């Protein structure tokens, strides 16, 4: 007889991890309810498609009758009315990663992808290759893979691929999410300092990654970035076999010969990279990856090592890599109205900014590259990345900075000095300025754009919908035949002083 499902209530159900979890639980036959603030696509659409209608706002009455389990998102504080009520009544409570581990990872072979950079793309790439090769994996990706219809699936195979987030799990579960994910195979892409609000010192973050490496069982595999000295030191803590991948010498898996830029690949004419892999069993195999940038080649090497261990044929894996269409908001081209290309990207850490710009230089060779950057995260707005941001943004032709999103949370001495950053970039020959607000930034970007330009919007948040608004404004300009009187008026509004 089929066991009846549980009644499960999710507080902050609209989170990027909570909404997929809710859908997975509903698919398992559990009765799912949830609360949050006003929700918007894609999470509102995701829940609606699963038949879940969240409550708007938080109210203790939502826990009547008492659910069998309450799952609490990491955006929820201990003072949330529903969290307070759940604690008062002694209801069973789990964080999102605890619930995911309990219901979906216990009897699987988790492939966990962690690291400061490249987690989402590498997780999506691994899920796609396993799916395309018929392994029927479960997966949960922190972005929308463009090859797959959804960012999550329970799957029927033994593998479950999951993005291992280093951020905290919940107010009562302060460790990183990835410590709950039971990695049988681990891909560790990098270990640079980030999330300074949770890890004030780099050593604190390295300690968390070290604990993750130790979780891989003796018969598992740790696939780690051999180009990073920090990651190599972390690998010394592994009980499992370790495989070093990377672009440099001294790695177990590296490109055999140079990486060649490819102007057009099999995926909608996307530019990419051609390289060869020397596989211990299959010999030399050529891969044409439809993603530009050496760091994406490194991501592909990591996935190759993980899935080949599962016995997937080398030629099939190479073919799947060649059909990968990327992830939304990772160098995502939105359109080219009037010859001006708009790209949406999630980059916010200086290394991610630098790698993304290098990839875009390859993809749009010869085109002027303009960056619209929002210091969105609690790390991006801090002063200690100043020098590294100078080096990263120096690869652009123009940079326009939006205001620091969480400026009110910092003391003046902690804030990233955007006017000084812009001045330093101008000293290096980069046209740079600081906009007083999102609307001014948008106006300036539109009226200063010329045919042939590539405008890349970078933010770890919604950025006030700037990428889509920018695209719409450029489309309107193109339909009007170029710069109109209205555009000239906008130019006056958009004249952003260099040291604003």
N, C-alpha and C positions, 0 to 999 in steps of 0.2 A: 504494500500500500504506500502511495506517495506521501511523504512527510509534508504536513502543511507548512507554508512559509511563515516567516516572522513578520511582525509589525515593526518597521524601522523608520525612525524620524531623523532627518538630517538638518542640522542647524547650519545656516549659510550654504544651502544646497546649490547655489549658483556658481560656486567656485570652480576653477579650471580643472581641479581634480575631483571635487565633490559631485558635480553634475554627471560626469561619466560613471563614477561609482554608483550613483543613484540609478542610472540606467542599467548598469550591470546587475545590480541587486534586483531590480524589477524583472529583468530578463530571467533571473533565477527563480522567480515565483514568489518573491517577498512582497509584502504590502508596504509601499514606500510613500512617505509624506515628507514635506520639508518646508522650511521658512527662509526668507531672505529679504533683502530690499528689492526695489524694482529691478527686473532682469531684462536683458536685451540680447539679441542674437550675438554670437551663435548659441550661448548656453540656454536661453529661453526656448529656442527652436529645438535644441537637443532634448530638453525635458518634455516639451509638448509632443514630439514624435514618439516618445516612450510612454505617453499617456500619463505623465506626472504634472499636476497643476500645483505649483508651490503657493503657500500662503505669503502674502506681502506683509512684511513687518514681523516683529517677534512678540509673542504673547504666551504666557505660561499655560493658558487654556489649550494650546495646541498639543499639550502632553496629556490630554484627557480624551478618551481613556488612555491609560499608561501604555506606551509602546513597549515592546520586548527589548528594544535597543535604541540608544540615541548615539548618533555619529556627529561629532563636532568638528567643523572646519577650523583651519588655523587663523582665519581672520576674526574668529569669535573671541571676545574677552570673557574673563570669568564673571563679569558683571552683566552679561547678556541675560535678559529675563528668562529665557528658556533654559539656558545653562544653569542659572541659579535654581530654577524649579526642578530640573533633573537631579541636581545634587541634593536638594532638600528632600526629595522623595526617594533617594537612594536607587535611582534607575541605573541599569548597566550603561556605561558610557565608553565609547572608543573614539580615538582620533581617526582621521581618514586613512592613513597608512596602516594602522592597526586593523581596521575593518577590511581593507583590501587584502592584507596578509591572511586574516582569518578565513575569509570566504573564497578567495581566488588563488592564493599562492601556496597553500598548505600541501597540495598534492601535485604541484607542477615543478618544472625545472626553471626557476626564474633566471632570465638574462637581464641583468641590471646595468643600465648605462648611466654613469655618473661622471662628474667633472665640472670645472668652471665654465668651459666652452663646449659647444657642439653636442650637448646632450640630446636636444630635441631632434636635430637632423639625424644623428646616429641611431637613436631609438627608432625613428620612422623608417630609416633605411633598413635596419635589421628586421623590423616587422614586415616590411614590404618584401624583402628577399625570401624570408621564410614562407610568407603567404604565397608569393609567386611561384615558389618551388614546391608547393603542395604540402607544406608541413602543418598548416592550419593552426598557427600560433594564437594564443591570447595576447593582447597587447593593450597598453595604455600610454599614449603619447601626449606630451604637454603642448601639442600644436596639431594642426590639421594636415596630415599627409595627403598630398595631392593625388597619389595613386589609389588611395583607399577611401571608401565612402564616409568613414567615421574615424575618430581618433582613439577608439577603444573597441575591443571585442573579446568575448570570453574564449572563443576558440575551442577546438577539440584536441589539438595536439598537446604534446608534453611540455612544450615551451610556453612561457609567458614572458613577453618582453615589456620592460617597464622603465620609464625615465626615473632615475634616482636623484630626487631633489635633495639638496643639502639644507634647505630651509627647515625651520622647526615644524613639528607636526601639529601641536595644539597647545593651549595655555597650560594644560596639565601634563603635556608630553613634549618637553622642551628640546629634546634631541632632534637630529636631522631625520627627515622622513625615511631616507634610504636604509637606516638601521633596522627597519621592520621588514625589509623586502627579501631576506633569505637568499642572497645571490648564489646560484650554483655556478653561473658564469658571470664574471664582472668585466665590463669595459670601463676603464678609467681614462678619460680623454685629456685631463689636465688637472692642475691643482693650484691655480693662481688665487691670490687673495680677492675675496668678494664678500658681500653681505656683512659689511663692517658693523652693522647694527647688532648682529648676532655673534660675530666673530671679530672682536676688536683687534686681535693680533692674528697675523698669518698663521702662527703656530697653532692657534685654536682651531682653525679650519683644517689644517694638516692633521691634527689629532683626530678629527671626525673622519676624514678620509682613511686614516690609518685603521680605525676601528672597522670601517667597511671592508677594507682589504682582509682583515683578520677573520671576517665572517665567511669568506669563501671556504667551503670544506676541502679537506685534503685531496679528495678525488675530483674537485672542480677545477676551474681555470680562471686565472686573472689575466686579461688582455689589457696591457697598460702602455701608456705613451712613453716610449723609450727616449724621446727627444727631450723630455723634461727631467732635469736632475732631481727635483722634488718628488716626482712620481717614482723615479727609480729608487729613491731612498724609502718611499712608502712600500714599495714592492718587497723590500727585505722583511717585512712583517707578515708576508703571506705564508699560509700553511699549504696552499695549493701550488700547482705548477704555474709558472709565470711565463707569458709570452710578450716580449717587447715588440711593439710596432712603431713605425715612424718613417720620416723621410731621410734621416741621417744614417751614417754608418754605425755599425755596432748593434743594430736591431735584428731581431729574429725574422721580421717581415718588413720589407721595404720595397719601394719600386725598383725594378731591375732596369737601370738606365734612366734617362731623363724623362720628365713629365712634359708632354707636348700639348700645347693649347689646340683646341679644336673649335673652329668657328661655328659649325653646325653639327648637331648630333641627331640621333633618331627620334628624340623627344621634342616634337614641335619646333624643330630647328634651333633648339637651345645650344649655346656654346658650352664647352666642357673641357675635359682633360683626357688624353690618351696615355696610358701607362701599362707596364707589364709587371706581373706578379710571378715570382718563382715559387711554385707550390711544391712541398715535399713529395706529394703523391702524383700530381698531375703535370708537373714540369712547368714550363713557362706559358702563362696565359695572358692574353691581351684584354684589357678592359677599356671601354670608352665610356666614361662617366659623364652624364649630362649636367654637370655642375662645375663651374669654374672655381679656381683657387686651390692651392696646394693643401690647405687644411681640409678640404673636402676629400681629397685623395687619401689623406691620413684617416679620416672617418671611414672611408670605404675599406681600407686595409684592416681596421679593427673589426668591422663587420665580417669581412672575409674570414679572419681567424676564428671568430666565434661560430659562424654557421658551417664552415668546413669541418669543424670538430664534430658537428652533428651528422656528418656523412653526406651532406648535400653535394651533388656533382659539381666539379669546378666549372665546367662549361655553362651549366645552368645558372650558377651563381653569377658568373660574369655577364650572362645575358640579362639577368634580373637587375644587376647594377646598372646596366646600360639603358634600362627602361624606367629608372627612378625619376619621378617628375618633381621632387623636392617637397618642401613644406611651406605652407602659408606663412607669410611674414619673415621668410628667410630668403633675402634677395628676390622677393616676389615682384615681378614686373606687372604693374597694374594697367598700363596702356601708354600710348605715345601720341597724344593729341597735338596736332600742329608741329610734329617732329620733336616734341619735348617728352622724354621718357620719364615716367614716375615709377620709383621702386620703393617698396615697403620692406623694412628690415627691423629686427628685434635687437640689433647690436647696442650695447650700452657700456660694457667694460672696455677699457682702452685696447686690449688685445683683440677683442671681437671687432671693434671699430677698424683697427688696422687690417685684420684679415679680410673683413668684408670689402673694404676699399680696394685691397689688392685683387680680390676676385672680380670686382666690378671693373677694374682697369683692364683685366684680361677679357672680360665679357663684352665691354663696350670700348674696345681699343680705339684711341684717338678722339673720344668724345669728352668734352668738358664735364667734370664731375662736381656737382654741388650737393652739399650735405645740409639737411635740416635736422638738428639734433636737440632732443629734449633730455636733460639730465633728470631722469624720472625716478630711479631707484634711490634707496637710502644710502647707497654707496656712490652712485654716479654724481651726487650733489656735494660730495665731500672734497676737501682741498687736497688730500694726499695723492690723488691721481693726476694732479696738475701737469707735471712734467711728462707723464706718459700720454696724456691727452694731446699735448703739444705735438709729440712725435707721431701719434696716430692720425690726427687731422691734417698734418702737414702733407699727407698724400692726396688731399682734395684740392680742387681749384678754388672753390668758394665754400664757406661754412657760415651758416646762420644759426645762432643758438637761441633756443626758447628759454624762458625763465626756469629756474630750478623748481621742480614740482613740490618738493617737501622743504622749501627754504625755511619755513617757520619752525621746523623741528630742530634746526641747527643753531648753535651759537655763531656769532659773526666770524670768529676765528676759524670755525670748522668749514665754512662755506667755500665751495669752489668759486674762485674769482673769475667770473666769465669775461668782464671787460679786459682784465689783464691777459686772459687766455687768448681772446681775440686779437689784442695788440701784439702778442708774441707771434701769432700766426701771420699777421700782416707783415711783421718784421722778416718772416721767412718767405714772403711773396704770395701768401694765400689771402684772398679777399675774405675778410671775416668781420662779423658784427653780431651784436646782441639785440634781439627784439624785445620790446617791453611787454609783449603779450602774444598769445597764439594768433589772434586775428591780424596783428601787424606783421608777424612772421609770414603768414600765408599771403597777405597782399604783396609783401616784398618779393617773395619767391615767384609769384605769378608774373609780376611786371618785369622782373629782371631776367626771366627765362628766355632763352633764344633757341631756335630750331637747332637740333643736334645735341642739346644739353641733356644730361642725365641727372635727375633730381632724386636723391635717396633720402627717405625719411627714416630716422633712427630713433627708437624709443622702446623701452621695455613695458610701456603701458599703451593706453588708447591714443595718446598724443592729441586729444581734442578732435579726433577723426581727421587730422590734417592730411594723411595720404589720400583719402577719398575726396575730401573737399578740394585738395589741390588738383586732383585729376578732373573733377567737375569744373573747376574754374578755368583750367586750361582748355577743356573741351568747349566751354562757352566762348572763350577767346578765339579759338580756332574757327568756330562756326560764324563768329562775327567778322572773320577775315583778318584777324590779327589784333593789334593794339588799337582800341577804339578810344573815343573821348572819355568813356567811362573808365577805360583802362588807364588813360593818362591821369585822370583824377585819382584813381587808386594809387598811381605811382607817387603822387604827392603825399598821400597818407602813408605809403610804404617806405618812404625815405628814412631808413633806420640809421641813426647816427652810429658811427663805428664803435663809439664807447658808451652806447646807451645802457 
